[in-house]
Amino acid sequence: MTDPKTIHRQSIVIDNTCPLAVMDSFHETYRKGGVTVIAATVGYGVPGLGSLDFTMKTLGKWHAWFRDQDRALLHVTRVADIQTAKAQDKLGVIFHFQGTAPFEDDINTVALYHKLGLRMCQLCYNEKDLVGCGCAVENDTGLTPFGADVIKEMNRLGIVVDCGHTGYTTTMDAIAASSSPVIISHGNAKAVCNNRRNCENDLIRAVARNGGVIGFNGFPGFVADNPRPSMDDLLNHVDHLVEIAGPEHVCVGIDYFEYQARVADDNTAKQVYDYLLETGAWNTEDYPAPPWYYPQGIEMPDKMENLTIGLHKRGYSEDQIKGILGLNIIRVFKSVWQ
């Protein structure tokens, strides 16, 4: 078998949830880690940020970055762009919303954002919104009529429906309503770490049956009951997802973000944590207090090669590793994007 460093170098590596990318100083960190494409968070479900006004300004910033040739960025809106990013050694960027709040209450904004490059959209962010319920809602009442319309429009346009942070019933409703595969961009196994943010086995199976993928997540509170999880803790989620869904339905969604350890100082992280608790976006039951240390060995995106080494040590084949790193989600993109 090919050695893991060579596999990593040859692979198309896609991290399907990347809030850290809002800080342009870390774009090169992803490239150093051999990452081909990132799904950058450009729209939020968090109160105060999930507005059309804030989102349009964020998209304007990203389009300005794309115009700057020195940044080695490539806006990914079709599958061919992923191959181009790999060939040209650029960092491909998929626009990803973590919540549908930026649509506000107007279905026409979905097409507007698609024209500006949106290709992946998460339905909810923990709490209840206009399309359905997040995973922290005690009584998940499921997909709303507006939510059904949003999914229909996303299917029509070619935007991947993402149920990360979304409640169980709402996710099951979304899978039933969608004519295209539904994914969970970053969601670990609840059987491995008992957190409401993680996925039940039958939900994992439902995503797989629908042709979707589940991305494993590095946020420490979702990995293990340990403030400094190990690589083995993270790979335990991979093993479980593979066992339940099959290796062809697993992908990467590490979720590096701008307030984690090694990025923000402890005081800033605590201020952000308090804000997220006050707004109701987070809660103390599911989200431990900072500092947030990502799994040892892949604490930052420039260490992503160690993930490939870890998968190799766990006995995954070269084809399985390349699928998990990028080819599995590319299969979804091929079936969804217009």
C-alpha positions in Angstrom: 0.0 0.0 0.0 1.1 3.5 -0.8 2.5 5.3 2.3 0.1 7.8 3.9 2.1 10.9 3.2 2.0 10.1 -0.5 -1.7 9.4 -0.3 -2.3 12.7 1.4 -0.3 14.6 -1.3 -2.2 12.9 -4.1 -5.6 13.3 -2.6 -8.2 16.0 -3.1 -8.8 17.0 0.5 -12.0 18.9 1.3 -12.8 20.2 4.8 -16.6 20.8 4.7 -16.9 23.3 7.6 -14.4 26.1 7.9 -15.5 29.1 10.0 -11.8 29.9 10.6 -11.5 30.9 7.0 -13.1 34.2 7.8 -9.6 35.2 9.0 -7.6 35.5 5.8 -4.4 35.1 7.7 -5.2 31.4 8.0 -5.8 30.6 4.4 -2.2 29.6 3.9 -2.4 27.4 7.0 -5.0 25.2 5.1 -2.8 25.1 2.0 0.2 24.0 4.2 -1.9 21.1 5.5 -2.5 19.9 1.9 -6.2 21.0 1.9 -7.5 21.4 -1.6 -10.9 22.9 -0.8 -12.6 24.5 2.2 -16.3 25.1 2.7 -16.0 28.6 4.2 -18.7 29.8 6.6 -20.0 32.9 4.9 -23.5 33.0 6.4 -24.5 32.5 10.0 -27.6 31.3 12.0 -26.4 33.2 15.1 -28.6 36.1 16.2 -27.2 39.5 15.1 -25.1 37.9 12.3 -27.7 36.0 10.3 -29.0 39.0 8.4 -29.1 39.7 4.7 -27.1 42.9 5.3 -24.3 41.3 7.2 -24.1 38.3 4.8 -23.9 40.5 1.7 -21.0 42.4 3.3 -19.3 39.1 4.1 -19.7 37.9 0.5 -18.4 41.2 -0.8 -15.2 40.7 1.2 -14.8 37.2 -0.2 -15.2 38.3 -3.8 -12.6 41.0 -3.2 -10.2 38.3 -1.9 -10.9 36.3 -5.1 -9.9 39.2 -7.2 -6.5 39.5 -5.4 -4.3 37.2 -7.4 -1.6 37.1 -4.7 -4.0 35.2 -2.4 -4.0 31.9 -4.4 -7.7 31.4 -3.9 -10.3 29.9 -6.3 -14.0 30.3 -5.9 -15.6 26.8 -6.3 -19.0 26.8 -7.9 -18.8 23.6 -9.9 -17.0 20.3 -9.6 -14.5 21.2 -12.3 -13.2 24.0 -10.1 -12.1 21.5 -7.5 -9.9 19.8 -10.0 -8.5 23.2 -11.1 -7.7 24.1 -7.5 -5.8 20.9 -7.1 -3.9 21.3 -10.4 -3.0 24.9 -9.8 -2.1 24.4 -6.1 -4.7 27.0 -5.1 -7.1 26.9 -2.1 -10.6 26.3 -3.4 -13.4 27.9 -1.5 -17.0 26.8 -1.4 -19.5 29.2 0.1 -21.3 27.6 3.0 -24.1 29.0 5.2 -24.4 27.7 8.8 -28.1 28.4 9.0 -30.8 29.8 6.8 -31.3 33.0 8.7 -29.6 35.0 5.9 -32.6 34.1 3.7 -34.8 36.0 6.2 -38.4 35.3 5.2 -38.0 35.8 1.4 -37.7 32.7 -0.7 -36.2 34.8 -3.5 -33.0 35.4 -1.6 -32.1 31.8 -2.1 -31.6 32.3 -5.8 -29.8 35.6 -5.1 -27.2 33.9 -2.9 -26.8 31.1 -5.4 -25.9 33.6 -8.1 -23.3 35.0 -5.7 -21.8 31.5 -5.3 -23.7 29.7 -2.4 -23.4 26.0 -2.9 -23.9 24.5 0.6 -26.5 25.5 3.2 -27.2 24.3 6.7 -30.9 24.5 7.6 -30.7 25.4 11.3 -28.1 26.5 13.9 -29.1 24.8 17.2 -32.3 26.8 17.8 -35.7 27.1 16.1 -35.8 29.2 12.9 -38.2 29.8 10.0 -37.3 26.5 8.3 -37.4 24.1 11.3 -35.7 23.2 14.6 -32.1 23.0 15.6 -30.6 20.1 17.6 -30.9 22.0 21.0 -34.7 22.4 20.7 -36.4 20.2 23.2 -39.6 19.8 21.2 -38.5 19.4 17.5 -41.7 20.2 15.6 -40.0 19.4 12.3 -39.7 21.1 8.9 -42.0 24.1 8.4 -43.9 24.9 5.2 -41.4 27.6 4.5 -38.6 25.1 5.2 -40.1 22.7 2.6 -40.2 25.6 0.1 -36.5 26.4 0.9 -35.4 22.8 0.3 -37.4 22.7 -3.0 -35.7 25.9 -4.1 -32.2 24.6 -3.1 -32.8 21.4 -5.0 -33.9 23.4 -8.1 -30.8 25.6 -8.0 -28.2 23.0 -7.0 -27.4 23.9 -3.4 -26.5 21.1 -1.0 -28.9 20.7 1.9 -26.9 20.4 5.1 -28.4 19.2 8.4 -25.5 20.0 10.7 -26.7 21.6 13.9 -30.3 20.6 12.8 -32.7 18.6 15.0 -33.5 15.0 14.5 -37.1 15.4 13.3 -36.3 18.3 11.1 -33.4 16.4 9.6 -35.6 13.3 8.9 -38.2 15.6 7.4 -35.6 17.3 5.2 -34.3 13.9 3.9 -37.9 13.0 3.0 -38.6 16.4 1.3 -35.3 16.6 -0.6 -34.9 15.3 -4.2 -31.2 15.5 -3.7 -28.8 13.9 -1.2 -28.8 15.6 2.2 -25.5 15.8 4.2 -24.4 16.5 7.7 -21.2 18.5 7.1 -19.9 18.3 10.6 -21.6 15.9 13.0 -20.0 13.1 15.1 -21.6 9.9 16.4 -23.7 10.1 19.6 -22.8 6.5 20.4 -19.2 7.6 20.8 -19.8 10.9 22.5 -23.2 11.5 24.1 -23.8 15.1 23.1 -27.1 16.4 21.6 -25.1 17.9 18.8 -24.0 14.4 17.6 -26.0 12.0 15.5 -28.1 9.0 16.4 -27.4 5.8 14.5 -30.7 5.7 12.7 -30.1 9.3 11.5 -26.7 8.3 10.2 -28.2 5.4 8.3 -30.9 7.7 6.9 -28.3 10.1 5.5 -26.4 7.2 3.9 -29.6 5.7 2.4 -30.3 9.1 0.9 -26.9 9.1 -0.8 -25.4 11.8 1.5 -22.3 11.9 3.7 -21.6 12.7 7.4 -18.5 14.8 8.2 -16.6 14.1 11.5 -16.0 17.1 13.6 -13.0 18.2 15.7 -14.7 20.6 18.1 -13.6 19.1 21.5 -17.0 19.0 23.2 -18.3 16.8 20.4 -15.3 14.5 20.2 -15.0 13.2 23.8 -15.6 14.0 27.4 -12.1 15.4 27.6 -11.1 19.0 27.1 -8.0 17.8 25.2 -9.2 15.0 23.0 -6.7 12.7 21.2 -6.5 11.7 17.5 -7.7 8.3 18.6 -10.8 9.9 20.1 -11.6 11.5 16.8 -10.9 8.4 14.8 -13.3 6.5 17.0 -16.0 8.6 15.5 -14.7 7.8 12.0 -14.8 4.1 12.7 -18.3 4.2 14.1 -19.6 6.3 11.1 -18.0 3.8 8.7 -19.5 0.9 10.6 -23.0 2.4 10.5 -23.0 4.2 7.1 -20.2 2.6 5.1 -16.9 4.3 4.2 -18.4 5.9 1.1 -20.7 8.0 3.3 -18.1 9.6 5.5 -16.3 12.9 4.9 -14.2 15.6 6.7 -15.8 18.5 8.6 -13.3 19.5 11.2 -14.9 22.9 12.0 -11.7 24.9 12.9 -13.0 28.3 14.1 -11.7 31.7 15.0 -12.0 31.4 18.8 -10.4 28.0 19.3 -7.1 27.5 21.2 -4.0 28.6 19.3 -6.1 31.2 17.4 -7.8 33.4 20.1 -6.5 34.1 23.6 -8.5 32.7 26.5 -10.1 36.1 27.5 -11.4 36.7 24.0 -12.7 33.1 23.7 -14.6 33.5 27.1 -16.2 36.8 25.9 -17.4 35.1 22.7 -18.7 32.1 24.7 -20.6 34.4 27.0 -22.1 36.2 24.0 -23.2 32.9 22.4 -24.8 31.8 25.6 -26.6 35.1 26.0 -28.0 34.9 22.5 -29.2 31.3 22.9 -27.1 30.1 20.0 -25.1 27.9 22.4 -25.8 26.3 25.8 -23.7 25.0 28.7 -25.1 21.5 28.3 -23.7 20.9 24.8 -20.9 23.4 24.7 -18.1 23.3 27.3 -16.4 26.5 28.3 -13.1 27.5 26.6 -10.3 27.1 25.9 -11.2 24.8 23.0 -8.4 22.4 22.1 -8.8 20.5 18.9 -7.6 16.8 18.8 -3.9 16.3 19.4 -2.0 16.0 16.1 -4.5 18.1 14.1 -4.8 21.1 16.4 -4.6 23.4 13.3 -5.3 22.9 9.6 -1.6 22.7 8.7 -1.5 19.3 10.5 -4.1 17.7 8.4 -1.6 15.2 7.0 -1.7 13.5 10.4 -5.4 12.7 9.8 -4.4 10.7 6.7 -1.7 8.9 8.7 -4.2 8.1 11.4 -6.7 6.6 9.0 -3.9 4.6 7.5 -2.9 3.2 10.9 -6.5 2.3 11.5 -6.4 0.0 8.4 -8.3 2.0 5.9 -7.4 1.3 2.3 -6.0 3.9 -0.1 -9.3 4.2 -1.9 -11.3 4.5 1.3 -8.9 7.2 2.6 -9.2 9.2 -0.7 -13.0 8.8 -0.5 -13.2 10.1 3.1 -10.8 13.0 2.4 -12.7 14.3 -0.6 -14.1 11.9 -3.2 -17.2 11.0 -1.2 -18.4 14.6 -1.0 -17.4 15.2 -4.6 -19.9 12.4 -5.5 -22.6 14.5 -3.7 -21.6 17.7 -5.5 -21.8 15.9 -8.9 -25.4 14.9 -8.1 -26.5 18.2 -6.7 -24.7 21.1 -8.4 -26.1 22.4 -11.7 
